[in-house]
Amino acid sequence: MESIAASGDASYSNDHDWTTVDGLVQVLIEAMAEFTGTEWTDLPPLYDYIDPEALEHLFSPTKTSTRVDGGVFFHYNGYPVVVHSNGRIEIYD
């Protein structure tokens, strides 16, 4: 993972609540739209950057266990993004 992700100095962050009906991917796209000041419909498809289904299921809790600890780093819409297992979404300039 690049050092920017470890610095903790995100330009924008948002926390996904795993108990809500809004999925992680939806929250991520809305966060990027807010961060960039654009409509979410004007953003490029997330699947051009990362598999949304895999991202959604990677950290989601199961009936028998909690989420795996960790994070995923990728670029979306030209910005570095980190999604943490606790639901924290960080976007960097």
Biopython code that builds the backbone (N, CA, C, O; Angstrom):
import numpy as np
from Bio.PDB.StructureBuilder import StructureBuilder

atoms = [
    (1, "MET", "N", (0.838, -1.162, 0.000)),
    (1, "MET", "CA", (0.000, 0.000, 0.000)),
    (1, "MET", "C", (0.885, 1.228, 0.000)),
    (1, "MET", "O", (1.912, 1.245, 0.679)),
    (2, "GLU", "N", (0.516, 2.245, -0.738)),
    (2, "GLU", "CA", (1.293, 3.471, -0.806)),
    (2, "GLU", "C", (1.270, 4.194, 0.530)),
    (2, "GLU", "O", (0.362, 4.012, 1.340)),
    (3, "SER", "N", (2.279, 5.013, 0.740)),
    (3, "SER", "CA", (2.404, 5.707, 2.019)),
    (3, "SER", "C", (1.272, 6.688, 2.276)),
    (3, "SER", "O", (0.951, 6.962, 3.432)),
    (4, "ILE", "N", (0.661, 7.221, 1.227)),
    (4, "ILE", "CA", (-0.442, 8.159, 1.424)),
    (4, "ILE", "C", (-1.574, 7.519, 2.216)),
    (4, "ILE", "O", (-2.221, 8.182, 3.026)),
    (5, "ALA", "N", (-1.811, 6.240, 1.987)),
    (5, "ALA", "CA", (-2.890, 5.552, 2.685)),
    (5, "ALA", "C", (-2.566, 5.358, 4.152)),
    (5, "ALA", "O", (-3.470, 5.289, 4.984)),
    (6, "ALA", "N", (-1.293, 5.271, 4.477)),
    (6, "ALA", "CA", (-0.886, 5.057, 5.856)),
    (6, "ALA", "C", (-0.776, 6.365, 6.632)),
    (6, "ALA", "O", (-0.690, 6.354, 7.860)),
    (7, "SER", "N", (-0.779, 7.490, 5.923)),
    (7, "SER", "CA", (-0.549, 8.769, 6.589)),
    (7, "SER", "C", (-1.724, 9.215, 7.435)),
    (7, "SER", "O", (-1.541, 9.923, 8.425)),
    (8, "GLY", "N", (-2.936, 8.807, 7.058)),
    (8, "GLY", "CA", (-4.107, 9.203, 7.816)),
    (8, "GLY", "C", (-4.559, 10.621, 7.530)),
    (8, "GLY", "O", (-5.457, 11.125, 8.206)),
    (9, "ASP", "N", (-3.963, 11.279, 6.547)),
    (9, "ASP", "CA", (-4.320, 12.650, 6.212)),
    (9, "ASP", "C", (-5.251, 12.694, 5.008)),
    (9, "ASP", "O", (-4.938, 13.320, 3.995)),
    (10, "ALA", "N", (-6.364, 12.045, 5.119)),
    (10, "ALA", "CA", (-7.315, 11.995, 4.015)),
    (10, "ALA", "C", (-7.873, 13.382, 3.748)),
    (10, "ALA", "O", (-8.094, 14.162, 4.675)),
    (11, "SER", "N", (-8.099, 13.683, 2.482)),
    (11, "SER", "CA", (-8.736, 14.932, 2.106)),
    (11, "SER", "C", (-10.228, 14.885, 2.403)),
    (11, "SER", "O", (-10.858, 15.918, 2.632)),
    (12, "TYR", "N", (-10.782, 13.692, 2.396)),
    (12, "TYR", "CA", (-12.204, 13.488, 2.664)),
    (12, "TYR", "C", (-12.369, 12.108, 3.280)),
    (12, "TYR", "O", (-11.722, 11.151, 2.854)),
    (13, "SER", "N", (-13.224, 12.005, 4.270)),
    (13, "SER", "CA", (-13.518, 10.683, 4.830)),
    (13, "SER", "C", (-14.990, 10.588, 5.183)),
    (13, "SER", "O", (-15.662, 11.584, 5.452)),
    (14, "ASN", "N", (-15.460, 9.365, 5.171)),
    (14, "ASN", "CA", (-16.861, 9.078, 5.459)),
    (14, "ASN", "C", (-16.896, 7.684, 6.084)),
    (14, "ASN", "O", (-16.070, 6.831, 5.759)),
    (15, "ASP", "N", (-17.839, 7.460, 6.968)),
    (15, "ASP", "CA", (-17.954, 6.160, 7.613)),
    (15, "ASP", "C", (-19.227, 5.461, 7.160)),
    (15, "ASP", "O", (-20.327, 6.004, 7.258)),
    (16, "HIS", "N", (-19.048, 4.251, 6.666)),
    (16, "HIS", "CA", (-20.182, 3.420, 6.262)),
    (16, "HIS", "C", (-20.673, 2.643, 7.473)),
    (16, "HIS", "O", (-19.889, 2.015, 8.185)),
    (17, "ASP", "N", (-21.967, 2.693, 7.695)),
    (17, "ASP", "CA", (-22.586, 1.953, 8.792)),
    (17, "ASP", "C", (-23.082, 0.620, 8.239)),
    (17, "ASP", "O", (-24.012, 0.584, 7.434)),
    (18, "TRP", "N", (-22.464, -0.465, 8.668)),
    (18, "TRP", "CA", (-22.790, -1.789, 8.143)),
    (18, "TRP", "C", (-24.207, -2.232, 8.490)),
    (18, "TRP", "O", (-24.700, -3.199, 7.911)),
    (19, "THR", "N", (-24.874, -1.549, 9.423)),
    (19, "THR", "CA", (-26.219, -1.954, 9.819)),
    (19, "THR", "C", (-27.306, -1.288, 8.979)),
    (19, "THR", "O", (-28.484, -1.598, 9.161)),
    (20, "THR", "N", (-26.950, -0.384, 8.067)),
    (20, "THR", "CA", (-27.947, 0.290, 7.236)),
    (20, "THR", "C", (-28.172, -0.486, 5.944)),
    (20, "THR", "O", (-27.418, -1.398, 5.608)),
    (21, "VAL", "N", (-29.211, -0.108, 5.240)),
    (21, "VAL", "CA", (-29.513, -0.773, 3.976)),
    (21, "VAL", "C", (-28.645, -0.252, 2.840)),
    (21, "VAL", "O", (-28.493, -0.931, 1.825)),
    (22, "ASP", "N", (-28.071, 0.944, 2.991)),
    (22, "ASP", "CA", (-27.183, 1.480, 1.962)),
    (22, "ASP", "C", (-25.916, 0.638, 1.916)),
    (22, "ASP", "O", (-25.266, 0.429, 2.940)),
    (23, "GLY", "N", (-25.574, 0.165, 0.748)),
    (23, "GLY", "CA", (-24.379, -0.646, 0.604)),
    (23, "GLY", "C", (-23.113, 0.201, 0.615)),
    (23, "GLY", "O", (-23.159, 1.410, 0.390)),
    (24, "LEU", "N", (-22.003, -0.440, 0.873)),
    (24, "LEU", "CA", (-20.709, 0.219, 0.893)),
    (24, "LEU", "C", (-20.415, 0.910, -0.429)),
    (24, "LEU", "O", (-19.921, 2.038, -0.438)),
    (25, "VAL", "N", (-20.708, 0.258, -1.534)),
    (25, "VAL", "CA", (-20.441, 0.826, -2.847)),
    (25, "VAL", "C", (-21.258, 2.098, -3.063)),
    (25, "VAL", "O", (-20.743, 3.083, -3.592)),
    (26, "GLN", "N", (-22.508, 2.082, -2.664)),
    (26, "GLN", "CA", (-23.344, 3.273, -2.799)),
    (26, "GLN", "C", (-22.775, 4.421, -1.979)),
    (26, "GLN", "O", (-22.716, 5.554, -2.457)),
    (27, "VAL", "N", (-22.360, 4.142, -0.757)),
    (27, "VAL", "CA", (-21.789, 5.169, 0.108)),
    (27, "VAL", "C", (-20.485, 5.695, -0.489)),
    (27, "VAL", "O", (-20.224, 6.897, -0.442)),
    (28, "LEU", "N", (-19.671, 4.808, -1.046)),
    (28, "LEU", "CA", (-18.412, 5.222, -1.676)),
    (28, "LEU", "C", (-18.674, 6.159, -2.860)),
    (28, "LEU", "O", (-18.016, 7.192, -2.984)),
    (29, "ILE", "N", (-19.605, 5.816, -3.709)),
    (29, "ILE", "CA", (-19.907, 6.645, -4.881)),
    (29, "ILE", "C", (-20.466, 7.997, -4.444)),
    (29, "ILE", "O", (-20.103, 9.029, -5.010)),
    (30, "GLU", "N", (-21.333, 8.000, -3.456)),
    (30, "GLU", "CA", (-21.866, 9.264, -2.948)),
    (30, "GLU", "C", (-20.771, 10.111, -2.309)),
    (30, "GLU", "O", (-20.782, 11.336, -2.428)),
    (31, "ALA", "N", (-19.823, 9.458, -1.629)),
    (31, "ALA", "CA", (-18.702, 10.182, -1.019)),
    (31, "ALA", "C", (-17.840, 10.826, -2.103)),
    (31, "ALA", "O", (-17.428, 11.977, -1.964)),
    (32, "MET", "N", (-17.566, 10.090, -3.180)),
    (32, "MET", "CA", (-16.762, 10.652, -4.270)),
    (32, "MET", "C", (-17.486, 11.815, -4.929)),
    (32, "MET", "O", (-16.865, 12.821, -5.272)),
    (33, "ALA", "N", (-18.785, 11.684, -5.107)),
    (33, "ALA", "CA", (-19.562, 12.775, -5.695)),
    (33, "ALA", "C", (-19.503, 14.021, -4.814)),
    (33, "ALA", "O", (-19.324, 15.131, -5.314)),
    (34, "GLU", "N", (-19.653, 13.837, -3.516)),
    (34, "GLU", "CA", (-19.576, 14.971, -2.595)),
    (34, "GLU", "C", (-18.178, 15.585, -2.605)),
    (34, "GLU", "O", (-18.032, 16.807, -2.636)),
    (35, "PHE", "N", (-17.161, 14.740, -2.579)),
    (35, "PHE", "CA", (-15.779, 15.209, -2.560)),
    (35, "PHE", "C", (-15.441, 16.022, -3.805)),
    (35, "PHE", "O", (-14.770, 17.050, -3.714)),
    (36, "THR", "N", (-15.902, 15.566, -4.963)),
    (36, "THR", "CA", (-15.573, 16.234, -6.221)),
    (36, "THR", "C", (-16.586, 17.306, -6.614)),
    (36, "THR", "O", (-16.356, 18.052, -7.565)),
    (37, "GLY", "N", (-17.702, 17.391, -5.894)),
    (37, "GLY", "CA", (-18.710, 18.393, -6.203)),
    (37, "GLY", "C", (-19.464, 18.100, -7.486)),
    (37, "GLY", "O", (-19.888, 19.018, -8.190)),
    (38, "THR", "N", (-19.632, 16.820, -7.789)),
    (38, "THR", "CA", (-20.356, 16.418, -8.988)),
    (38, "THR", "C", (-21.531, 15.524, -8.604)),
    (38, "THR", "O", (-21.630, 15.049, -7.473)),
    (39, "GLU", "N", (-22.392, 15.313, -9.546)),
    (39, "GLU", "CA", (-23.486, 14.365, -9.345)),
    (39, "GLU", "C", (-22.920, 12.953, -9.454)),
    (39, "GLU", "O", (-22.007, 12.706, -10.242)),
    (40, "TRP", "N", (-23.455, 12.039, -8.674)),
    (40, "TRP", "CA", (-22.943, 10.666, -8.728)),
    (40, "TRP", "C", (-23.140, 10.048, -10.099)),
    (40, "TRP", "O", (-22.372, 9.178, -10.508)),
    (41, "THR", "N", (-24.164, 10.495, -10.808)),
    (41, "THR", "CA", (-24.434, 9.964, -12.144)),
    (41, "THR", "C", (-23.392, 10.415, -13.168)),
    (41, "THR", "O", (-23.287, 9.825, -14.244)),
    (42, "ASP", "N", (-22.623, 11.454, -12.841)),
    (42, "ASP", "CA", (-21.583, 11.946, -13.743)),
    (42, "ASP", "C", (-20.230, 11.273, -13.507)),
    (42, "ASP", "O", (-19.281, 11.510, -14.255)),
    (43, "LEU", "N", (-20.138, 10.442, -12.476)),
    (43, "LEU", "CA", (-18.887, 9.746, -12.180)),
    (43, "LEU", "C", (-18.710, 8.552, -13.113)),
    (43, "LEU", "O", (-19.695, 7.981, -13.579)),
    (44, "PRO", "N", (-17.471, 8.174, -13.388)),
    (44, "PRO", "CA", (-17.255, 6.969, -14.194)),
    (44, "PRO", "C", (-17.699, 5.728, -13.419)),
    (44, "PRO", "O", (-17.737, 5.752, -12.189)),
    (45, "PRO", "N", (-18.031, 4.663, -14.112)),
    (45, "PRO", "CA", (-18.454, 3.442, -13.420)),
    (45, "PRO", "C", (-17.344, 2.923, -12.502)),
    (45, "PRO", "O", (-16.179, 2.852, -12.893)),
    (46, "LEU", "N", (-17.724, 2.568, -11.296)),
    (46, "LEU", "CA", (-16.751, 2.058, -10.336)),
    (46, "LEU", "C", (-16.091, 0.786, -10.855)),
    (46, "LEU", "O", (-14.915, 0.548, -10.582)),
    (47, "TYR", "N", (-16.829, -0.035, -11.599)),
    (47, "TYR", "CA", (-16.285, -1.295, -12.086)),
    (47, "TYR", "C", (-15.140, -1.111, -13.074)),
    (47, "TYR", "O", (-14.447, -2.076, -13.397)),
    (48, "ASP", "N", (-14.928, 0.120, -13.564)),
    (48, "ASP", "CA", (-13.754, 0.396, -14.389)),
    (48, "ASP", "C", (-12.482, 0.439, -13.540)),
    (48, "ASP", "O", (-11.375, 0.411, -14.079)),
    (49, "TYR", "N", (-12.636, 0.506, -12.222)),
    (49, "TYR", "CA", (-11.501, 0.650, -11.311)),
    (49, "TYR", "C", (-11.330, -0.531, -10.353)),
    (49, "TYR", "O", (-10.209, -0.920, -10.025)),
    (50, "ILE", "N", (-12.437, -1.083, -9.918)),
    (50, "ILE", "CA", (-12.412, -2.185, -8.951)),
    (50, "ILE", "C", (-13.735, -2.942, -9.070)),
    (50, "ILE", "O", (-14.745, -2.369, -9.479)),
    (51, "ASP", "N", (-13.728, -4.203, -8.721)),
    (51, "ASP", "CA", (-14.941, -5.011, -8.772)),
    (51, "ASP", "C", (-15.849, -4.607, -7.608)),
    (51, "ASP", "O", (-15.543, -4.929, -6.460)),
    (52, "PRO", "N", (-16.967, -3.905, -7.877)),
    (52, "PRO", "CA", (-17.836, -3.424, -6.797)),
    (52, "PRO", "C", (-18.410, -4.543, -5.936)),
    (52, "PRO", "O", (-18.524, -4.399, -4.719)),
    (53, "GLU", "N", (-18.768, -5.651, -6.566)),
    (53, "GLU", "CA", (-19.343, -6.768, -5.804)),
    (53, "GLU", "C", (-18.311, -7.352, -4.846)),
    (53, "GLU", "O", (-18.624, -7.653, -3.695)),
    (54, "ALA", "N", (-17.089, -7.508, -5.323)),
    (54, "ALA", "CA", (-16.031, -8.031, -4.454)),
    (54, "ALA", "C", (-15.751, -7.062, -3.306)),
    (54, "ALA", "O", (-15.563, -7.488, -2.167)),
    (55, "LEU", "N", (-15.721, -5.775, -3.599)),
    (55, "LEU", "CA", (-15.489, -4.771, -2.560)),
    (55, "LEU", "C", (-16.597, -4.815, -1.517)),
    (55, "LEU", "O", (-16.332, -4.749, -0.317)),
    (56, "GLU", "N", (-17.812, -4.925, -1.968)),
    (56, "GLU", "CA", (-18.971, -4.970, -1.070)),
    (56, "GLU", "C", (-18.902, -6.174, -0.130)),
    (56, "GLU", "O", (-19.211, -6.061, 1.056)),
    (57, "HIS", "N", (-18.501, -7.310, -0.657)),
    (57, "HIS", "CA", (-18.508, -8.552, 0.123)),
    (57, "HIS", "C", (-17.229, -8.808, 0.910)),
    (57, "HIS", "O", (-17.212, -9.631, 1.825)),
    (58, "LEU", "N", (-16.175, -8.112, 0.557)),
    (58, "LEU", "CA", (-14.890, -8.348, 1.213)),
    (58, "LEU", "C", (-14.953, -8.135, 2.719)),
    (58, "LEU", "O", (-14.428, -8.941, 3.487)),
    (59, "PHE", "N", (-15.592, -7.057, 3.137)),
    (59, "PHE", "CA", (-15.614, -6.728, 4.559)),
    (59, "PHE", "C", (-16.981, -6.883, 5.212)),
    (59, "PHE", "O", (-17.106, -6.699, 6.423)),
    (60, "SER", "N", (-17.996, -7.213, 4.446)),
    (60, "SER", "CA", (-19.325, -7.299, 5.038)),
    (60, "SER", "C", (-19.398, -8.455, 6.033)),
    (60, "SER", "O", (-18.830, -9.521, 5.795)),
    (61, "PRO", "N", (-20.091, -8.244, 7.141)),
    (61, "PRO", "CA", (-20.196, -9.300, 8.146)),
    (61, "PRO", "C", (-21.020, -10.473, 7.622)),
    (61, "PRO", "O", (-21.877, -10.318, 6.752)),
    (62, "THR", "N", (-20.740, -11.628, 8.168)),
    (62, "THR", "CA", (-21.522, -12.814, 7.835)),
    (62, "THR", "C", (-22.355, -13.192, 9.057)),
    (62, "THR", "O", (-22.233, -12.575, 10.116)),
    (63, "LYS", "N", (-23.181, -14.181, 8.906)),
    (63, "LYS", "CA", (-24.018, -14.612, 10.029)),
    (63, "LYS", "C", (-23.199, -15.263, 11.129)),
    (63, "LYS", "O", (-23.616, -15.288, 12.286)),
    (64, "THR", "N", (-22.023, -15.795, 10.770)),
    (64, "THR", "CA", (-21.227, -16.528, 11.757)),
    (64, "THR", "C", (-19.967, -15.802, 12.213)),
    (64, "THR", "O", (-19.304, -16.259, 13.144)),
    (65, "SER", "N", (-19.618, -14.675, 11.575)),
    (65, "SER", "CA", (-18.391, -13.993, 11.984)),
    (65, "SER", "C", (-18.454, -12.505, 11.654)),
    (65, "SER", "O", (-19.343, -12.050, 10.935)),
    (66, "THR", "N", (-17.510, -11.770, 12.184)),
    (66, "THR", "CA", (-17.401, -10.350, 11.901)),
    (66, "THR", "C", (-16.526, -10.149, 10.667)),
    (66, "THR", "O", (-16.018, -11.107, 10.085)),
    (67, "ARG", "N", (-16.366, -8.926, 10.295)),
    (67, "ARG", "CA", (-15.549, -8.597, 9.134)),
    (67, "ARG", "C", (-14.075, -8.932, 9.375)),
    (67, "ARG", "O", (-13.609, -9.006, 10.512)),
    (68, "VAL", "N", (-13.376, -9.127, 8.291)),
    (68, "VAL", "CA", (-11.929, -9.298, 8.321)),
    (68, "VAL", "C", (-11.308, -7.917, 8.520)),
    (68, "VAL", "O", (-11.781, -6.942, 7.936)),
    (69, "ASP", "N", (-10.255, -7.818, 9.334)),
    (69, "ASP", "CA", (-9.554, -6.546, 9.500)),
    (69, "ASP", "C", (-8.710, -6.276, 8.272)),
    (69, "ASP", "O", (-8.158, -7.198, 7.671)),
    (70, "GLY", "N", (-8.610, -5.006, 7.900)),
    (70, "GLY", "CA", (-7.749, -4.647, 6.778)),
    (70, "GLY", "C", (-8.309, -3.484, 6.002)),
    (70, "GLY", "O", (-9.197, -2.771, 6.469)),
    (71, "GLY", "N", (-7.783, -3.304, 4.820)),
    (71, "GLY", "CA", (-8.217, -2.215, 3.964)),
    (71, "GLY", "C", (-7.861, -2.498, 2.516)),
    (71, "GLY", "O", (-7.028, -3.354, 2.219)),
    (72, "VAL", "N", (-8.503, -1.770, 1.628)),
    (72, "VAL", "CA", (-8.252, -1.897, 0.194)),
    (72, "VAL", "C", (-7.902, -0.515, -0.337)),
    (72, "VAL", "O", (-8.605, 0.462, -0.077)),
    (73, "PHE", "N", (-6.810, -0.448, -1.080)),
    (73, "PHE", "CA", (-6.360, 0.801, -1.700)),
    (73, "PHE", "C", (-6.518, 0.686, -3.206)),
    (73, "PHE", "O", (-6.101, -0.307, -3.801)),
    (74, "PHE", "N", (-7.120, 1.698, -3.827)),
    (74, "PHE", "CA", (-7.264, 1.729, -5.279)),
    (74, "PHE", "C", (-7.477, 3.176, -5.711)),
    (74, "PHE", "O", (-7.688, 4.054, -4.875)),
    (75, "HIS", "N", (-7.421, 3.417, -6.994)),
    (75, "HIS", "CA", (-7.705, 4.743, -7.543)),
    (75, "HIS", "C", (-9.097, 4.716, -8.159)),
    (75, "HIS", "O", (-9.483, 3.754, -8.823)),
    (76, "TYR", "N", (-9.838, 5.789, -7.926)),
    (76, "TYR", "CA", (-11.160, 5.934, -8.526)),
    (76, "TYR", "C", (-11.334, 7.377, -8.957)),
    (76, "TYR", "O", (-11.135, 8.294, -8.160)),
    (77, "ASN", "N", (-11.697, 7.581, -10.192)),
    (77, "ASN", "CA", (-11.951, 8.915, -10.714)),
    (77, "ASN", "C", (-10.722, 9.818, -10.565)),
    (77, "ASN", "O", (-10.849, 11.032, -10.409)),
    (78, "GLY", "N", (-9.545, 9.214, -10.615)),
    (78, "GLY", "CA", (-8.318, 9.984, -10.529)),
    (78, "GLY", "C", (-7.830, 10.264, -9.123)),
    (78, "GLY", "O", (-6.854, 10.995, -8.949)),
    (79, "TYR", "N", (-8.482, 9.704, -8.115)),
    (79, "TYR", "CA", (-8.110, 9.940, -6.719)),
    (79, "TYR", "C", (-7.781, 8.630, -6.011)),
    (79, "TYR", "O", (-8.442, 7.616, -6.236)),
    (80, "PRO", "N", (-6.763, 8.651, -5.160)),
    (80, "PRO", "CA", (-6.495, 7.480, -4.318)),
    (80, "PRO", "C", (-7.613, 7.314, -3.286)),
    (80, "PRO", "O", (-8.053, 8.285, -2.671)),
    (81, "VAL", "N", (-8.057, 6.087, -3.110)),
    (81, "VAL", "CA", (-9.146, 5.774, -2.180)),
    (81, "VAL", "C", (-8.708, 4.608, -1.303)),
    (81, "VAL", "O", (-8.076, 3.662, -1.774)),
    (82, "VAL", "N", (-9.051, 4.688, -0.026)),
    (82, "VAL", "CA", (-8.842, 3.566, 0.886)),
    (82, "VAL", "C", (-10.183, 3.234, 1.524)),
    (82, "VAL", "O", (-10.857, 4.113, 2.060)),
    (83, "VAL", "N", (-10.564, 1.973, 1.466)),
    (83, "VAL", "CA", (-11.768, 1.498, 2.149)),
    (83, "VAL", "C", (-11.287, 0.548, 3.239)),
    (83, "VAL", "O", (-10.615, -0.448, 2.969)),
    (84, "HIS", "N", (-11.645, 0.877, 4.470)),
    (84, "HIS", "CA", (-11.223, 0.080, 5.624)),
    (84, "HIS", "C", (-12.327, -0.895, 6.027)),
    (84, "HIS", "O", (-13.503, -0.666, 5.746)),
    (85, "SER", "N", (-11.940, -1.971, 6.681)),
    (85, "SER", "CA", (-12.898, -2.993, 7.088)),
    (85, "SER", "C", (-13.934, -2.473, 8.074)),
    (85, "SER", "O", (-15.018, -3.047, 8.182)),
    (86, "ASN", "N", (-13.625, -1.402, 8.793)),
    (86, "ASN", "CA", (-14.592, -0.831, 9.739)),
    (86, "ASN", "C", (-15.604, 0.079, 9.045)),
    (86, "ASN", "O", (-16.467, 0.664, 9.700)),
    (87, "GLY", "N", (-15.498, 0.199, 7.716)),
    (87, "GLY", "CA", (-16.439, 1.010, 6.957)),
    (87, "GLY", "C", (-15.948, 2.408, 6.641)),
    (87, "GLY", "O", (-16.638, 3.155, 5.946)),
    (88, "ARG", "N", (-14.793, 2.778, 7.124)),
    (88, "ARG", "CA", (-14.252, 4.108, 6.858)),
    (88, "ARG", "C", (-13.777, 4.182, 5.414)),
    (88, "ARG", "O", (-13.049, 3.311, 4.937)),
    (89, "ILE", "N", (-14.202, 5.238, 4.731)),
    (89, "ILE", "CA", (-13.820, 5.504, 3.345)),
    (89, "ILE", "C", (-12.986, 6.777, 3.344)),
    (89, "ILE", "O", (-13.430, 7.814, 3.838)),
    (90, "GLU", "N", (-11.789, 6.703, 2.796)),
    (90, "GLU", "CA", (-10.908, 7.867, 2.734)),
    (90, "GLU", "C", (-10.559, 8.152, 1.281)),
    (90, "GLU", "O", (-10.211, 7.248, 0.521)),
    (91, "ILE", "N", (-10.658, 9.426, 0.906)),
    (91, "ILE", "CA", (-10.309, 9.872, -0.432)),
    (91, "ILE", "C", (-9.204, 10.922, -0.282)),
    (91, "ILE", "O", (-9.293, 11.822, 0.553)),
    (92, "TYR", "N", (-8.165, 10.788, -1.106)),
    (92, "TYR", "CA", (-7.017, 11.669, -1.017)),
    (92, "TYR", "C", (-6.905, 12.536, -2.255)),
    (92, "TYR", "O", (-7.241, 12.116, -3.362)),
    (93, "ASP", "N", (-6.428, 13.750, -2.050)),
    (93, "ASP", "CA", (-6.157, 14.654, -3.168)),
    (93, "ASP", "C", (-4.923, 14.255, -3.903)),
    (93, "ASP", "O", (-4.545, 14.908, -4.876)),
]
sb = StructureBuilder()
sb.init_structure("model")
sb.init_model(0)
sb.init_chain("A")
sb.init_seg("    ")
for serial, (resi, resn, name, xyz) in enumerate(atoms, 1):
    if name == "N":
        sb.init_residue(resn, " ", resi, " ")
    sb.init_atom(name, np.array(xyz, "f"), 0.0, 1.0, " ", f" {name:<3s}", serial, name[0])
structure = sb.get_structure()
